[in-house]
Structure formats: structure tokens, C-alpha cells
């Protein structure tokens, strides 16, 4: 997996306008890690992983993500607060300024690709201002071998210049940072931010447009794994719901932890070649696969060391709650060869409900599955953001609204058809609170969540009795192996049952209020999946 033998090769970037830079092409992760340390841009942790600080931005900036509005996108993109239009002429002018900024510098170039299924492969050339940014691309994109590099022709370019600051008054941006997609020039242009997630999400946002529009394949913000019998499982979920944790299962092979496609040829394939996991409160006991993947070649972001050491304190959130690690997927032992699986038999929609209302596991009808997919619900807990003093609902359509250029119902209709054709069982999993809301109740134990998912995967819930949640209409199993029966119905875990009913109705109303903007586009089956309160 090491490309050290390619470091002597060079590459011309004159077609992009870069003529005078010292281009470091296809450096190995070892070389990039050593360069980062040598340049004082990072340090090596006690585990051997590289630790870097992304600077001003420790997360994505959704209000500074734009799509160029042109003949390709004008009538297809769902324009609004998520997909913000950008003028083509403004993009061209800003591009020229970024290229001028990079020209004459030490820059790092990597050829890689996305989409593990050959039919959907997209070649990507990344141009980075920092060695650790280029190392991130090595970790997260798929790695071609030397023979593939010989005739490599990029389909898309990702150009990332963290130290370039835009002038909003001239450049048309909101502030000095930006991430812009141009589908005509096939460029993801990123500036003013060192947060590496913008690189990953830039190219995958492009795929979320390209696959359904040009390839009739469904892109999904999900993790996926496969069992010994070839049964694929998909895990949808927003950040913090357990998507990466729950798909890293020692009994199953990991296909990927974040971005996948589902084809008409009954294939689920990984977009990427690595994992980008949150490491807040990480410990080996609960998440051994992720913990053990943090070694040389991995990049830790915005973590804090224990005083006087280079040992990471995973509980320290003094820089950010969004501490991260990126690593190539081969840092996980139990991975699926080729990063592909067949049609899924089970789909899990994960939420961390800090209100303590939703059941820890429930079964959804196709209409309910589409409704919850479009809703993309989780809840923020108090203290995670400035001004958040009590639990707040967080709805992100398709469990990834910031990355979805098309209208959410387009993805939902594709998902519904595929689920029906494949006969998939769909489960709603609450990894959040039980026995009351955040501050009163407690977080659902990971061992119980794993047991419920194991039961669903193993068919242990096929013959148990289910009862209906009267407010949300979803079906709750009355029994589950290795899980106390009393926690399966959340109402039973509350001391004040009337208060549970009151808060459940309030949450159901929040679902409906959020969904109002989708109603005119949703069919009857989807609308029948709404809460009943």
C-alpha cells in the first residue's frame, strides 16, 4: 500500500495554470508524515499517528459551501440554504486567484479515485498546499497501483489552499473561507480552511449529483458491512449516532464507514478508501477496531495530549467536540475485499435522541422508512454548541443534507424502490437516551445497541411479538436476546408516564413541522409514514 517507489516521478500542472511550483507527486504516507513534522505542521503521537491542528475551522462550514449555477445544475439542483448558488464568472475569477496563490509554492499532488465499483469509478487529482492535506487524500480516496497511474487521466480536480483568504466583497463568498463545486469545469475548489473534511465532502457531494443524474445509482451517506453469509447491512446516521462504531463489527467485514453507492446491478460499493471517525471519548474497550487503527499513517485532528506527553487525551474537548481521525481502510483488520457487497438485507437508521422518546429499536414500514430517511433526525445535547442549553432536534434530510445537491425526495424515492425490490428490513435504532431526556435519563448502553442489531441481523426478531408506538406508529419488539425487556418500550423507562406522552407529542410535532417543506413532493405512501400525533 506504500507508493514510495513513485516519489521520483513528476507531473505537470500547467493545464491548471500552475507553472512555477515545486510539485511533490504521489509521496508515500510515511514521507508526508515526516514532512509534516519537519515543517512544524504536526507532531507524532505516542501511537505513531500524526496529530495536526486544522486551525480556525475544526468542522465543516455549511453556509460557505456553494455550487456553480450553470447549464448542468440550474434545473437539477435543489437550490436554497443547503445548496447555495455561485456565479460561473465569479468562480473563474476566484479560481485564477487561488492558482496564482499556489503558483511558486511547494505543493503536493495525488492521483487517486473514488467508487470501488469499476463501472462508477471517478479519477480524482488532488492539489494540496500542505503535506498533511495530501496525506488525508491518500487515506480517504482509493489508491491506484503503479500500472493505473501510468495512463491516469483525472475526471475531477480537488484544489485545496487553506492559507488563501477570499475577499467576500470581490469574490462573491460569504466570508474568507469557501468550498465550491463547478460541475462544468469538474473542480472542487477549497480555500481559507484547513479542515480536511471539506476535501472529502467536496468530492462526495459531487458524486451525490453525478450518480443519480448520470448513472441511475443511489448515493448514500451511510456505513456498510457484510456477514459470513454475504448478507449486507447498511447504517444511515448523522455524526455522533454511532455509524462508524456500529459498522466496525468483529463478526462482520467492513465495506466502508461513511459513503456508498447502491447500483441497479445489486451492488453496494464504497466511495472511499478510508475512514474518518470521531474520536471524542474513544476507548479501546468500546471501539477496539477504531482505537487500534490509530497508528502511523493515521491523522488525528484537533486532539489534545495529556500534559507532558504525546499520549492523546480523547476526553479533552478544549479545542473541539469534533475531534477526528482519518486512516486508510486497511488499518482495520476485518475488511471486505474489493469494498463491495450485494443488496442489503437490513438497513439501520440511527438516531441519538437526547429527548429519550424513540425506542432503542423499532421496525419500519416502507413508508415510514422513506419518511424517516427524508427527516434524517437526531438531537443535539446541551453543551455541544454555544447557546444549546437543552436538547434540540436536528433534522438533516437523507442523513446528509449538506452533501445532497438534489431534492431529498429524489433520493428517498430511489431508496424506497430499491428497498422493495430487495425485500429489505428497515430498523430505526435510537443510540441516545433512555429513562428520560439528557440530564435525567442515561445514554443507551452500547452493548445493548449491539445486541439489538445482532438480533435483527440474525433473524432473532422475525418471530417475536411487536407492539405499536401510538404516537409514532412504529413497531417495537417485546423481546430481544441479551437486552432487558423493560427498556424496549421507552415509555416504560420513564418514571412519569404522562410526561413521556407529553414530550413524545412535542417531538412528533417537531417532525411534522420539519417535514412540511417536503410534503408537496412526497407521495401518499411516504406521508402515511408520518407520526400520528
HURA-V337394 format. One record per residue. N is the residue number from 1. RES is the residue in three letters. SS is DSSP state (2 for helix, 1 for strand, 0 for the rest). PHI is phi in whole degrees, 0 to 359 (999 if undefined). NEAR is the number of other C-alpha atoms within 12 Angstrom. Layout:
# HURA-V337394
N,RES,SS,PHI,NEAR  N,RES,SS,PHI,NEAR
This chain:
# HURA-V337394
1,UNK,0,999,22  2,UNK,0,259,23  3,UNK,0,260,27  4,UNK,2,303,19  5,UNK,2,290,17  6,UNK,2,263,25  7,UNK,0,292,23  8,UNK,0,283,14  9,UNK,0,287,19  10,UNK,0,237,21  11,UNK,0,205,29  12,UNK,0,265,19  13,UNK,0,245,29  14,UNK,2,298,14  15,UNK,2,295,11  16,UNK,2,270,29  17,UNK,0,102,19  18,UNK,0,264,28  19,UNK,0,240,21  20,UNK,0,241,19  21,UNK,0,276,28  22,UNK,1,271,22  23,UNK,1,268,33  24,UNK,1,261,34  25,UNK,1,257,37  26,UNK,0,57,39  27,UNK,0,294,35  28,UNK,0,287,33  29,UNK,2,300,39  30,UNK,2,299,32  31,UNK,2,297,29  32,UNK,2,292,41  33,UNK,2,295,38  34,UNK,2,296,26  35,UNK,2,296,27  36,UNK,2,300,31  37,UNK,2,294,24  38,UNK,2,300,16  39,UNK,0,278,16  40,UNK,0,73,18  41,UNK,0,263,25  42,UNK,0,189,30  43,UNK,1,226,33  44,UNK,1,267,33  45,UNK,0,280,29  46,UNK,0,297,20  47,UNK,0,276,23  48,UNK,0,99,24  49,UNK,0,289,37  50,UNK,1,279,45  51,UNK,1,246,39  52,UNK,1,231,40  53,UNK,0,245,32  54,UNK,0,275,33  55,UNK,0,85,21  56,UNK,0,304,19  57,UNK,0,253,28  58,UNK,0,248,28  59,UNK,0,199,28  60,UNK,0,292,29  61,UNK,0,239,31  62,UNK,2,301,28  63,UNK,2,285,22  64,UNK,2,245,35  65,UNK,1,255,42  66,UNK,1,230,43  67,UNK,1,232,48  68,UNK,1,293,36  69,UNK,0,270,30  70,UNK,0,215,21  71,UNK,0,296,15  72,UNK,0,282,21  73,UNK,0,259,29  74,UNK,0,308,23  75,UNK,0,261,15  76,UNK,0,246,24  77,UNK,0,288,35  78,UNK,0,273,27  79,UNK,1,288,25  80,UNK,0,160,22  81,UNK,0,291,18  82,UNK,0,276,27  83,UNK,1,253,34  84,UNK,1,266,31  85,UNK,1,289,32  86,UNK,1,225,32  87,UNK,0,289,24  88,UNK,2,298,27  89,UNK,2,294,17  90,UNK,2,295,26  91,UNK,2,298,36  92,UNK,2,301,24  93,UNK,2,292,21  94,UNK,2,292,35  95,UNK,2,304,35  96,UNK,2,300,22  97,UNK,2,292,24  98,UNK,2,295,36  99,UNK,2,298,33  100,UNK,2,298,21  101,UNK,2,297,30  102,UNK,2,280,33  103,UNK,0,298,26  104,UNK,0,95,18  105,UNK,0,266,23  106,UNK,1,283,24  107,UNK,1,230,38  108,UNK,1,236,43  109,UNK,1,239,42  110,UNK,1,223,50  111,UNK,1,260,43  112,UNK,1,207,43  113,UNK,1,212,41  114,UNK,1,234,42  115,UNK,0,83,43  116,UNK,0,288,36  117,UNK,0,276,29  118,UNK,2,305,20  119,UNK,2,296,19  120,UNK,2,249,32  121,UNK,0,301,28  122,UNK,1,230,34  123,UNK,1,282,34  124,UNK,1,233,40  125,UNK,1,252,40  126,UNK,1,257,46  127,UNK,1,242,51  128,UNK,1,241,47  129,UNK,0,278,40  130,UNK,0,235,40  131,UNK,2,294,45  132,UNK,2,288,50  133,UNK,2,295,47  134,UNK,2,288,44  135,UNK,2,295,50  136,UNK,2,300,51  137,UNK,2,296,53  138,UNK,2,301,52  139,UNK,2,294,43  140,UNK,2,265,48  141,UNK,0,265,42  142,UNK,1,281,39  143,UNK,0,256,39  144,UNK,0,288,32  145,UNK,0,273,20  146,UNK,2,299,20  147,UNK,2,295,11  148,UNK,2,287,16  149,UNK,2,287,25  150,UNK,2,302,14  151,UNK,0,245,12  152,UNK,0,294,21  153,UNK,0,233,18  154,UNK,0,291,28  155,UNK,0,276,27  156,UNK,1,225,34  157,UNK,1,243,38  158,UNK,1,247,46  159,UNK,1,243,48  160,UNK,1,234,49  161,UNK,1,232,44  162,UNK,0,300,36  163,UNK,0,270,25  164,UNK,0,277,29  165,UNK,0,250,26  166,UNK,0,287,33  167,UNK,0,254,21  168,UNK,2,306,17  169,UNK,2,296,12  170,UNK,2,261,17  171,UNK,2,271,28  172,UNK,0,86,28  173,UNK,0,275,32  174,UNK,0,279,25  175,UNK,0,213,22  176,UNK,0,286,29  177,UNK,0,260,37  178,UNK,1,195,46  179,UNK,1,219,53  180,UNK,1,233,50  181,UNK,1,255,48  182,UNK,1,239,40  183,UNK,0,281,35  184,UNK,0,280,23  185,UNK,0,277,25  186,UNK,0,58,29  187,UNK,1,226,33  188,UNK,1,255,41  189,UNK,1,251,48  190,UNK,1,232,49  191,UNK,1,209,43  192,UNK,0,76,36  193,UNK,0,218,36  194,UNK,0,264,39  195,UNK,0,293,41  196,UNK,0,291,50  197,UNK,2,302,38  198,UNK,2,293,44  199,UNK,2,294,46  200,UNK,2,301,43  201,UNK,2,287,39  202,UNK,2,297,45  203,UNK,2,288,47  204,UNK,2,284,40  205,UNK,2,296,41  206,UNK,2,299,45  207,UNK,2,297,45  208,UNK,2,292,41  209,UNK,2,264,37  210,UNK,2,295,33  211,UNK,2,296,33  212,UNK,2,288,33  213,UNK,2,282,24  214,UNK,2,257,16  215,UNK,2,241,21  216,UNK,0,55,24  217,UNK,0,242,33  218,UNK,1,269,43  219,UNK,1,274,47  220,UNK,1,222,46  221,UNK,1,273,44  222,UNK,1,203,44  223,UNK,1,258,51  224,UNK,1,207,51  225,UNK,1,216,48  226,UNK,1,220,39  227,UNK,0,272,30  228,UNK,0,299,20  229,UNK,0,269,17  230,UNK,0,84,23  231,UNK,0,277,31  232,UNK,1,274,38  233,UNK,1,233,48  234,UNK,1,242,50  235,UNK,1,235,44  236,UNK,1,274,49  237,UNK,1,170,48  238,UNK,0,281,41  239,UNK,0,303,40  240,UNK,0,91,36  241,UNK,0,267,41  242,UNK,0,107,40  243,UNK,2,301,43  244,UNK,2,290,41  245,UNK,2,299,43  246,UNK,2,283,46  247,UNK,2,277,45  248,UNK,0,276,42  249,UNK,0,246,37  250,UNK,0,298,24  251,UNK,0,270,23  252,UNK,0,224,30  253,UNK,1,270,35  254,UNK,1,281,48  255,UNK,1,275,50  256,UNK,1,180,55  257,UNK,0,249,48  258,UNK,0,208,46  259,UNK,1,222,46  260,UNK,1,217,41  261,UNK,1,243,51  262,UNK,1,233,43  263,UNK,0,263,34  264,UNK,0,284,26  265,UNK,0,267,22  266,UNK,0,64,22  267,UNK,1,235,34  268,UNK,1,254,43  269,UNK,1,231,49  270,UNK,1,283,49  271,UNK,0,286,50  272,UNK,0,240,48  273,UNK,0,244,43  274,UNK,1,203,43  275,UNK,1,233,49  276,UNK,1,228,43  277,UNK,1,254,42  278,UNK,1,287,41  279,UNK,0,239,40  280,UNK,0,299,33  281,UNK,0,61,23  282,UNK,0,295,31  283,UNK,0,216,20  284,UNK,0,294,16  285,UNK,0,298,14  286,UNK,0,275,22  287,UNK,0,224,30  288,UNK,2,296,23  289,UNK,2,295,34  290,UNK,2,292,42  291,UNK,2,302,32  292,UNK,2,286,25  293,UNK,2,282,35  294,UNK,0,274,42  295,UNK,0,216,30  296,UNK,0,306,30  297,UNK,0,106,39  298,UNK,0,271,43  299,UNK,1,240,51  300,UNK,1,269,51  301,UNK,1,243,47  302,UNK,0,61,38  303,UNK,0,272,40  304,UNK,1,240,30  305,UNK,1,272,26  306,UNK,0,296,15  307,UNK,0,308,10  308,UNK,0,78,10  309,UNK,0,225,14  310,UNK,0,251,20  311,UNK,0,267,25  312,UNK,1,288,38  313,UNK,1,262,26  314,UNK,0,291,30  315,UNK,0,272,22  316,UNK,0,275,22  317,UNK,0,245,26  318,UNK,0,293,17  319,UNK,0,271,25  320,UNK,0,194,28  321,UNK,0,285,28  322,UNK,0,265,33  323,UNK,0,292,39  324,UNK,1,222,43  325,UNK,1,222,44  326,UNK,1,247,49  327,UNK,1,206,41  328,UNK,1,295,37  329,UNK,2,298,42  330,UNK,2,287,36  331,UNK,2,289,31  332,UNK,0,268,35  333,UNK,0,291,22  334,UNK,0,262,27  335,UNK,1,245,34  336,UNK,0,278,36  337,UNK,2,303,22  338,UNK,2,81,26  339,UNK,2,55,37  340,UNK,1,222,38  341,UNK,1,216,39  342,UNK,1,275,33  343,UNK,0,307,33  344,UNK,1,291,39  345,UNK,1,263,34  346,UNK,1,224,37  347,UNK,1,239,45  348,UNK,1,246,46  349,UNK,1,257,47  350,UNK,1,263,47  351,UNK,1,221,45  352,UNK,0,251,45  353,UNK,0,281,43  354,UNK,0,282,40  355,UNK,0,277,46  356,UNK,0,72,44  357,UNK,0,261,47  358,UNK,0,284,50  359,UNK,0,295,49  360,UNK,0,294,50  361,UNK,1,209,47  362,UNK,1,210,42  363,UNK,1,260,42  364,UNK,1,248,39  365,UNK,0,285,32  366,UNK,2,304,35  367,UNK,2,294,31  368,UNK,2,295,34  369,UNK,2,299,44  370,UNK,2,295,44  371,UNK,2,297,48  372,UNK,2,288,48  373,UNK,2,294,50  374,UNK,2,294,45  375,UNK,2,292,45  376,UNK,0,56,39  377,UNK,1,270,44  378,UNK,1,212,44  379,UNK,1,220,38  380,UNK,1,281,31  381,UNK,0,265,30  382,UNK,0,301,19  383,UNK,0,93,17  384,UNK,0,282,21  385,UNK,0,221,16  386,UNK,0,301,12  387,UNK,0,89,12  388,UNK,0,270,15  389,UNK,0,253,14  390,UNK,0,212,20  391,UNK,0,306,30  392,UNK,1,228,27  393,UNK,1,292,30  394,UNK,1,227,31  395,UNK,1,254,33  396,UNK,0,225,30  397,UNK,2,309,38  398,UNK,2,62,41  399,UNK,2,56,41  400,UNK,0,180,37  401,UNK,2,308,36  402,UNK,2,297,39  403,UNK,2,245,43  404,UNK,0,250,46  405,UNK,0,288,45  406,UNK,0,270,36  407,UNK,0,296,34  408,UNK,2,305,44  409,UNK,2,293,32  410,UNK,2,297,33  411,UNK,2,292,39  412,UNK,2,295,38  413,UNK,2,294,29  414,UNK,2,296,30  415,UNK,2,296,42  416,UNK,2,301,34  417,UNK,2,297,24  418,UNK,2,294,32  419,UNK,2,298,30  420,UNK,2,293,22  421,UNK,2,298,18  422,UNK,2,268,26  423,UNK,0,64,18  424,UNK,0,281,30  425,UNK,1,270,34  426,UNK,1,241,40  427,UNK,1,236,40  428,UNK,1,262,47  429,UNK,1,244,46  430,UNK,1,261,47  431,UNK,0,268,42  432,UNK,0,271,40  433,UNK,1,259,39  434,UNK,1,225,38  435,UNK,0,78,34  436,UNK,0,134,34  437,UNK,0,285,37  438,UNK,0,308,27  439,UNK,0,102,19  440,UNK,0,243,19  441,UNK,0,276,25  442,UNK,1,226,24  443,UNK,1,291,28  444,UNK,0,303,38  445,UNK,0,294,23  446,UNK,2,301,26  447,UNK,2,295,22  448,UNK,2,287,28  449,UNK,2,299,42  450,UNK,2,298,35  451,UNK,2,295,27  452,UNK,2,293,41  453,UNK,2,293,42  454,UNK,2,301,29  455,UNK,2,295,25  456,UNK,2,294,34  457,UNK,2,295,34  458,UNK,0,275,24  459,UNK,0,79,18  460,UNK,0,289,19  461,UNK,0,260,27  462,UNK,0,292,17  463,UNK,0,241,14  464,UNK,0,265,18  465,UNK,0,281,16  466,UNK,1,243,22  467,UNK,1,240,20  468,UNK,1,268,22  469,UNK,0,286,31  470,UNK,0,295,21  471,UNK,0,269,27  472,UNK,0,261,36  473,UNK,0,75,28  474,UNK,0,273,35  475,UNK,1,260,31  476,UNK,1,250,35  477,UNK,1,291,36  478,UNK,0,271,30  479,UNK,0,210,27  480,UNK,0,207,34  481,UNK,0,304,24  482,UNK,0,66,20  483,UNK,0,227,26  484,UNK,0,301,23  485,UNK,2,301,21  486,UNK,2,292,21  487,UNK,2,268,36  488,UNK,0,290,38  489,UNK,0,260,35  490,UNK,2,299,40  491,UNK,2,298,33  492,UNK,2,292,26  493,UNK,2,272,29  494,UNK,0,270,29  495,UNK,0,294,17  496,UNK,0,255,18  497,UNK,2,294,18  498,UNK,2,295,13  499,UNK,2,293,21  500,UNK,2,301,28  501,UNK,2,302,27  502,UNK,2,297,19  503,UNK,2,289,27  504,UNK,2,295,33  505,UNK,2,296,24  506,UNK,2,299,23  507,UNK,2,293,35  508,UNK,2,300,31  509,UNK,2,293,21  510,UNK,2,294,25  511,UNK,2,303,36  512,UNK,2,293,28  513,UNK,2,297,18  514,UNK,2,295,24  515,UNK,2,283,32  516,UNK,2,305,18  517,UNK,2,287,18  518,UNK,2,257,26  519,UNK,2,302,23  520,UNK,2,292,13  521,UNK,2,259,21  522,UNK,0,267,28  523,UNK,0,278,20  524,UNK,2,297,17  525,UNK,2,297,21  526,UNK,2,295,31  527,UNK,2,295,29  528,UNK,0,290,24  529,UNK,0,274,34  530,UNK,0,288,40  531,UNK,0,303,33  532,UNK,0,266,22  533,UNK,0,289,21
